[in-house]
Amino acid sequence: MTAYFIRRLLLVIPTFIGITIMVFTITRFVPGGPIERIIAETRAMQMGEQGGRSRAQEVGQGQPLSEEQIKNLEAYYGFDKPVLQSYGIWLLKVLKGDLGRSTRYQDPVWEMVKERIPISLYFGVLSLVLIYGVCIPLGVAKAVRHNTGFDNISSAVIFTGYAIPGWVAGVIMLVMFASRMDLFPLGGLASDYFIDMTLGEKIRDVAWHTVLPLFSYMIGAFTVMTLLMKNTLMDNLSADYVRTAIAKGLSFKQAVFRHALRNSLIPIATSFGNNISILLMGSFLIEKVFNIDGMGLLGYESILDRDFPVVMGILVVSSLLFMVGNILSDVCVAIVDPRVRFH
């Protein structure tokens, strides 16, 4: 098993290179990069200074920057070199722990990412704990009470939630509970006067701001995990080994918790490691809707601003987390099911 995990760790290297070189190449051909933005801003400044010009005169003016200035900008941002050579330079910097600087704000990318990790981690951990803490018992209850009123009503509720994307649910909740009823804040993670609060008031304030975005995070995964738990447990309850255990005098409750439940946790364990990347990366749209300054919002804004160093920095973190999460999934499966042997 040790050799298997060593091979998996070694595969992280070519996979990481493949992912990053593909996205790095795409960023070189996407319009609206830093040079195009500087040209547009320069043109806007010139128009503002001169003013009163006709549309024809604006078009006739042409390029606001000289060829030499554009070449200097290309050299500054590394666009004067071939893609592979630029990628190699970028990769060497990453290996040294340097993710570059934002082309929009000129701040170090790692500092921007590091500031937002605790926020996304806060929502990610809470979501994961609540999803597993509620979905597993609920899935067990639905499997044991299959086709009862409880099962049918709970299925209707969770399927309704699954049909609504998390960010759409967030917008609906903001309109209903924040705008109209004024029960929750319209966004953010803390009130304007947060600094002046006592410790107890700060905890209540953060919890008050957490409710709606946390529900938006959970709504999709909640349904999937509950039904996965229910269906897997039902399959195991109908298996021969469970029927044999009951026939030998074991009670139904003991058969569920001693035999069927552990085998039913295997698919749940498989998905656990993959959720590690979600812990830190958050959700682009949900954080945008609630104006939460986490990794998701940073990624969303960096894509809109064509801030490619930040995009690549987020990609480095997310891709590594995802690949390590896949390995952790195998570890979780091996822990839950001792019969599993990796070669």
C-alpha positions in Angstrom: 0.0 0.0 0.0 2.9 2.3 0.7 4.2 1.9 -2.8 0.7 2.7 -4.2 0.6 6.0 -2.3 4.1 6.9 -3.3 3.1 6.4 -7.0 0.0 8.5 -6.5 2.2 11.3 -5.0 4.6 11.1 -7.9 1.7 11.4 -10.3 0.8 14.7 -8.8 3.9 16.3 -10.5 3.0 15.6 -14.2 -0.7 16.2 -13.5 0.1 19.6 -11.9 2.3 20.6 -14.8 -0.4 19.5 -17.3 -3.2 21.5 -15.6 -1.1 24.7 -15.1 0.5 24.7 -18.6 -2.9 24.4 -20.2 -4.4 27.3 -18.2 -1.2 29.4 -18.5 -1.4 29.0 -22.3 -5.1 30.0 -22.4 -4.3 33.2 -20.4 -1.9 34.2 -23.1 -4.6 34.2 -25.8 -7.5 35.6 -23.8 -8.2 39.2 -24.8 -8.5 41.9 -22.2 -5.2 41.3 -20.4 -3.1 43.8 -18.4 -1.7 45.5 -21.5 -5.1 45.9 -23.2 -6.4 47.3 -19.9 -3.6 49.9 -19.7 -4.2 50.9 -23.3 -7.9 51.3 -22.6 -7.2 53.3 -19.4 -4.7 55.5 -21.2 -7.2 56.2 -24.0 -9.9 57.0 -21.4 -7.5 59.5 -19.7 -6.7 61.2 -22.9 -10.3 61.5 -23.8 -11.0 63.0 -20.4 -8.3 65.5 -20.7 -9.1 66.7 -24.2 -12.9 66.2 -24.0 -15.6 67.3 -26.5 -14.2 65.2 -29.3 -16.4 63.5 -31.8 -16.5 59.7 -32.2 -14.6 60.0 -35.5 -11.8 61.9 -33.9 -11.5 59.3 -31.2 -11.2 56.5 -33.7 -8.8 58.5 -35.8 -6.5 59.0 -32.9 -5.6 55.3 -33.0 -3.2 53.6 -30.5 -2.5 55.9 -27.4 0.8 54.1 -26.7 3.9 53.9 -28.9 5.3 50.7 -30.1 8.2 51.1 -27.7 5.9 51.5 -24.7 3.9 48.4 -25.7 7.1 46.4 -26.0 8.3 47.6 -22.6 4.9 46.5 -21.1 5.2 43.1 -22.9 8.7 42.7 -21.4 7.5 43.8 -17.9 4.6 41.2 -17.9 6.6 38.5 -19.6 4.6 38.5 -22.9 7.7 39.0 -25.0 8.8 35.4 -24.6 7.4 32.2 -26.1 4.7 30.5 -24.0 6.8 27.5 -22.9 9.7 29.8 -21.9 7.4 32.1 -19.9 5.8 29.0 -18.3 9.1 27.7 -17.3 10.0 31.0 -15.6 6.7 31.1 -13.9 7.0 27.5 -12.7 10.5 28.1 -11.3 9.1 31.0 -9.3 6.3 28.9 -8.0 8.7 26.2 -6.8 10.5 29.0 -4.8 7.2 30.0 -3.2 6.7 33.1 -5.4 3.3 33.2 -7.1 4.0 36.6 -8.7 2.2 39.9 -8.3 -1.2 41.0 -9.2 -1.3 43.0 -12.4 -4.4 44.9 -11.1 -3.3 45.8 -7.5 0.5 45.1 -7.7 0.2 43.1 -4.4 1.9 39.7 -4.0 -0.5 37.0 -5.0 0.3 34.7 -2.1 -0.5 37.6 0.4 -3.8 38.1 -1.4 -4.6 34.4 -1.2 -3.4 34.0 2.4 -5.6 36.8 3.6 -8.7 35.0 2.2 -8.0 31.4 3.1 -9.4 31.7 6.7 -12.7 33.0 5.5 -13.2 30.2 2.9 -11.9 27.7 5.4 -14.4 28.9 8.0 -17.4 28.3 5.7 -15.8 25.1 4.3 -15.3 23.4 7.6 -18.8 24.4 8.9 -20.4 23.2 5.7 -18.5 19.9 5.8 -19.3 19.2 9.5 -23.0 20.0 9.0 -23.3 18.1 5.8 -21.8 14.9 7.2 -23.3 15.4 10.6 -26.8 15.7 9.3 -26.8 13.7 6.0 -25.5 10.4 7.5 -28.1 10.2 10.2 -30.8 11.5 7.9 -29.8 9.0 5.2 -29.9 6.1 7.7 -33.4 7.2 9.0 -34.7 7.4 5.4 -33.4 4.0 4.6 -34.8 2.4 7.7 -38.2 4.1 7.1 -38.3 3.7 3.3 -41.6 4.6 1.7 -43.0 6.0 4.9 -44.4 9.6 5.3 -41.1 10.7 6.8 -39.2 9.4 3.8 -41.5 10.9 1.2 -41.8 14.3 2.8 -38.0 14.6 3.5 -37.3 13.5 -0.1 -39.6 16.2 -1.5 -37.8 18.8 0.6 -34.3 17.8 -0.3 -35.1 17.4 -4.0 -36.6 20.9 -4.0 -33.3 22.1 -2.5 -31.3 20.2 -5.0 -33.2 21.8 -7.9 -32.2 25.3 -6.8 -28.5 26.3 -7.3 -26.8 27.5 -4.1 -26.3 31.1 -5.4 -29.9 31.3 -6.6 -31.1 30.2 -3.2 -28.8 32.9 -1.7 -30.4 35.6 -3.8 -33.9 34.4 -2.9 -33.0 34.3 0.8 -31.4 37.8 0.6 -34.6 39.2 -0.9 -36.9 37.5 1.5 -35.1 37.4 4.9 -32.7 40.3 4.5 -34.3 42.9 2.3 -38.0 42.4 3.2 -38.1 40.9 6.7 -34.8 42.4 7.8 -33.9 39.2 9.8 -30.4 38.8 8.4 -27.8 41.2 7.0 -27.6 41.9 3.3 -24.0 40.6 3.0 -20.5 40.5 4.4 -19.2 38.6 7.3 -19.3 41.3 10.0 -21.1 44.5 10.8 -19.6 48.0 10.3 -19.1 48.5 14.0 -17.6 45.0 14.6 -14.4 46.4 16.1 -16.2 48.1 18.9 -18.1 45.0 20.0 -17.3 42.7 22.9 -16.2 39.1 22.3 -19.7 37.7 22.8 -21.2 40.3 20.5 -18.6 39.6 17.9 -19.5 35.8 18.0 -23.2 36.6 17.7 -22.6 39.0 14.8 -20.5 36.6 12.8 -23.0 33.8 13.4 -25.8 36.2 12.3 -23.9 36.9 9.0 -23.1 33.2 8.6 -26.6 31.7 8.5 -27.7 32.5 4.9 -24.4 31.9 3.0 -23.8 28.7 5.0 -27.2 27.4 3.9 -26.4 28.3 0.3 -23.1 26.3 0.6 -24.9 23.3 1.9 -28.0 23.1 -0.2 -26.7 21.1 -3.2 -24.3 18.8 -1.4 -26.8 18.1 1.3 -29.2 16.3 -1.1 -26.4 14.3 -2.8 -24.9 13.0 0.4 -28.3 12.1 2.0 -29.5 10.1 -1.0 -26.1 8.5 -1.4 -26.2 7.3 2.2 -29.8 6.1 2.0 -29.4 4.2 -1.3 -26.1 2.6 -0.3 -27.6 1.5 3.1 -30.7 0.1 1.4 -28.5 -2.0 -0.9 -26.6 -3.4 2.1 -29.7 -4.1 4.1 -31.0 -6.3 1.2 -27.6 -8.1 1.0 -27.3 -11.8 2.0 -24.9 -11.1 4.9 -27.4 -8.8 6.6 -30.3 -11.2 6.1 -28.1 -14.0 7.5 -27.2 -12.0 10.5 -30.9 -11.3 11.3 -31.8 -15.0 10.7 -29.2 -15.9 13.3 -31.0 -13.8 15.9 -29.4 -10.4 15.5 -31.9 -7.6 15.9 -32.5 -5.3 12.9 -31.0 -2.4 14.7 -27.8 -4.3 15.5 -27.7 -5.5 11.9 -27.8 -2.0 10.7 -25.2 -0.5 13.0 -22.8 -3.4 13.3 -22.8 -4.6 9.7 -24.6 -2.6 7.1 -23.7 0.9 8.2 -19.9 0.5 7.9 -20.1 -0.9 4.4 -22.5 1.9 3.5 -19.9 4.5 4.6 -17.5 3.5 1.8 -19.0 5.8 -0.9 -19.2 8.6 1.6 -15.5 8.1 2.5 -14.7 8.1 -1.2 -16.0 11.7 -1.6 -14.5 13.0 1.6 -11.1 13.7 0.3 -12.5 15.5 -2.8 -14.3 17.9 -0.6 -10.9 19.1 0.8 -10.4 21.5 -2.1 -13.9 22.9 -1.5 -12.9 23.8 2.0 -10.5 26.4 0.9 -11.8 27.4 -2.5 -15.3 28.3 -1.5 -17.8 29.2 -4.2 -17.4 32.0 -6.8 -21.0 32.9 -7.1 -22.1 32.4 -3.5 -19.3 34.6 -2.2 -20.2 37.2 -4.9 -23.9 37.2 -3.9 -23.1 37.6 -0.2 -20.1 39.9 -0.7 -17.8 37.5 1.3 -14.2 38.3 0.7 -13.0 34.7 0.4 -11.1 32.7 -2.2 -14.2 32.3 -4.3 -14.8 36.1 -4.7 -11.1 36.6 -5.3 -11.1 34.1 -8.1 -14.3 35.6 -9.6 -12.9 39.1 -9.6 -9.5 38.1 -10.9 -11.1 36.4 -13.9 -13.2 39.4 -14.7 -10.2 41.7 -14.3 -8.0 39.4 -16.3 -5.6 39.4 -13.4 -3.8 36.3 -14.6 -1.1 36.0 -11.9 -3.9 35.8 -9.3 -5.8 33.3 -11.5 -2.7 31.1 -11.7 -2.0 31.4 -8.0 -5.5 30.2 -7.1 -5.2 27.4 -9.7 -1.9 26.3 -8.0 -3.7 26.1 -4.6 -6.9 24.5 -5.8 -5.2 21.9 -8.1 -2.8 20.7 -5.4 -5.7 20.5 -2.9 -7.8 18.5 -5.3 -5.0 16.0 -6.1 -4.1 15.6 -2.4 -7.8 15.2 -1.7 -8.0 12.3 -4.2 -5.3 10.5 -2.3 -7.0 11.2 1.0 -10.1 9.6 -0.4 -8.2 6.4 -1.0 -6.9 6.6 2.6 -10.4 7.1 3.9 -11.7 4.1 1.9 -8.9 1.9 3.3 -9.8 3.0 6.9 -13.5 2.3 6.5 -13.1 -1.0 4.6 -10.1 -3.2 5.7 -10.7 -5.5 2.8 -9.4 -2.8 0.4 -5.8 -3.3 -0.6 -4.0 -0.9 -3.0 -1.2 -2.2 -5.1 
